């Protein structure tokens, strides 16, 4: 059993929580408004979940999930995530997050910037190109024809292995596009973004992705 510290209790964070609880894991989940605002969500998730602050969730998790608006990524606690695998679901929406010139120019990636912010963590891009409800509704057993595939990318092989195994147990195949500097291939508005695709289709869409939009 693994405890997942989930920083961000929005649509994606809540659905990842449901998915990992269904696998028998525990969840400590936080939002920006305080644990007292998460009562309804915790009641829905059940006894395997509890609410906390972001600092507490980061400290409690064996593994962390960062699923906050990208523009707030520097608010993610640093010290308690040292040495831990961090699943990064973030996407850059300049209309919401403000402009990041290094992203607009294709000089950086969203997950790469999070990795810089968390220098001692093991950041892995995951769950960023799937709508929230699909996380718990579109998985299927290994070997199913047309099984949906999702991307992982990281500079840390053990983080890739962890995310790949998690995807498989939730019901998805994996396409790895490591290192983290290649994770732009599945960022917003690229062909692979929020499109249901099997492994071969995902690989083709990643190959034709433009570096800048």
Residue pairs with C-beta under 8 A, 6 or more apart in sequence:
1 24
1 25
1 26
2 20
2 25
2 26
2 62
2 63
3 25
3 26
3 27
3 28
3 60
3 61
3 62
3 63
4 16
4 17
4 20
4 25
4 26
4 27
4 28
4 61
4 62
4 63
4 64
4 65
5 28
5 29
5 30
5 57
5 58
5 59
5 60
5 61
5 62
5 63
5 64
5 65
6 13
6 16
6 17
6 27
6 28
6 29
6 30
6 57
6 61
6 64
6 65
6 67
7 13
7 30
7 54
7 57
7 58
7 64
7 65
7 66
7 67
7 68
7 76
7 77
8 30
8 31
8 65
8 66
8 67
8 68
8 89
9 17
9 29
9 30
9 31
9 38
9 41
10 31
10 67
10 132
11 132
11 133
12 67
12 89
12 127
12 132
12 135
13 29
13 65
13 67
13 89
14 29
14 41
14 45
14 132
15 132
15 133
15 135
15 136
16 65
16 67
16 87
16 89
16 127
16 135
17 27
17 29
17 45
17 49
18 45
18 135
18 136
19 135
19 136
19 170
20 27
20 166
21 27
21 45
21 46
21 48
21 49
22 136
23 169
23 170
25 48
26 48
26 49
27 45
27 48
27 49
27 50
28 49
28 50
28 51
28 52
28 56
28 57
28 60
28 61
29 38
29 41
29 42
29 45
29 49
29 50
29 51
29 52
29 57
30 38
30 51
30 52
30 53
30 54
30 56
30 57
31 37
31 38
32 54
32 68
32 72
32 75
34 53
35 51
35 52
35 53
36 51
38 51
39 51
41 49
41 51
42 49
42 50
42 51
52 60
54 75
54 76
54 77
55 77
55 80
57 64
58 64
58 76
58 77
58 80
58 81
59 77
59 80
61 84
62 84
63 84
63 85
63 86
63 87
63 162
64 81
64 84
64 85
64 86
64 87
64 121
65 86
65 87
65 89
65 127
66 73
66 76
66 86
66 87
66 88
66 89
66 90
66 114
67 89
67 90
67 127
68 75
68 76
68 90
69 90
69 93
69 96
69 97
70 90
70 91
70 92
70 93
70 96
70 97
70 110
71 96
71 97
71 98
73 90
73 110
73 113
73 114
73 117
74 117
76 114
76 117
76 118
78 117
78 118
81 118
81 120
81 121
82 118
82 120
82 121
83 120
83 121
83 122
84 121
84 122
85 121
85 122
85 124
85 156
85 158
85 159
85 162
85 163
86 114
86 118
86 121
86 122
86 123
86 124
86 159
87 124
87 126
87 127
87 163
87 166
88 110
88 111
88 114
88 123
88 124
88 125
88 126
88 128
89 126
89 127
89 128
90 110
90 111
90 114
90 128
91 110
91 128
91 187
91 188
92 100
92 103
92 110
92 187
92 188
93 188
94 100
94 103
94 104
100 108
100 113
101 107
102 108
102 113
103 109
103 110
103 113
104 212
105 212
106 184
106 211
106 212
109 180
109 181
109 183
109 184
109 187
110 128
110 183
110 187
111 123
111 124
111 125
111 153
111 180
111 183
112 180
112 181
112 183
114 123
115 121
115 123
115 155
115 180
122 154
122 155
122 156
122 158
122 159
123 154
123 155
123 156
123 159
123 180
124 152
124 153
124 154
124 156
124 159
124 160
124 162
124 163
124 180
125 151
125 152
125 153
125 154
125 180
125 183
125 186
126 150
126 151
126 152
126 163
126 166
126 167
127 135
127 150
128 151
128 186
128 187
129 150
129 151
129 186
129 192
129 193
129 194
129 195
130 138
130 150
130 194
131 194
134 148
134 196
135 170
136 170
138 148
138 171
138 196
139 148
139 170
139 171
139 172
140 147
140 148
140 171
141 147
141 171
142 168
142 173
146 198
147 171
147 172
147 173
147 198
147 199
148 171
148 172
148 173
148 196
148 197
148 198
149 172
149 173
149 174
149 175
149 197
149 198
149 199
149 201
149 202
150 167
150 172
150 173
150 174
150 175
150 202
151 174
151 175
151 176
151 177
151 183
151 185
151 186
151 192
151 202
151 206
152 159
152 160
152 163
152 164
152 167
152 174
152 175
152 176
152 177
152 178
153 160
153 176
153 177
153 178
153 179
153 180
153 182
153 183
153 186
154 160
154 163
154 178
154 179
154 180
155 178
155 179
155 180
157 178
160 176
160 178
163 174
164 174
164 176
167 173
167 174
168 174
173 198
173 199
175 199
175 202
175 203
175 206
177 183
177 185
177 186
177 206
184 190
184 209
184 211
185 192
185 206
185 209
186 192
186 193
186 206
186 209
187 193
188 213
189 213
190 205
190 206
190 209
190 210
190 213
191 205
191 206
191 208
191 209
192 202
192 205
192 206
192 209
195 205
197 205
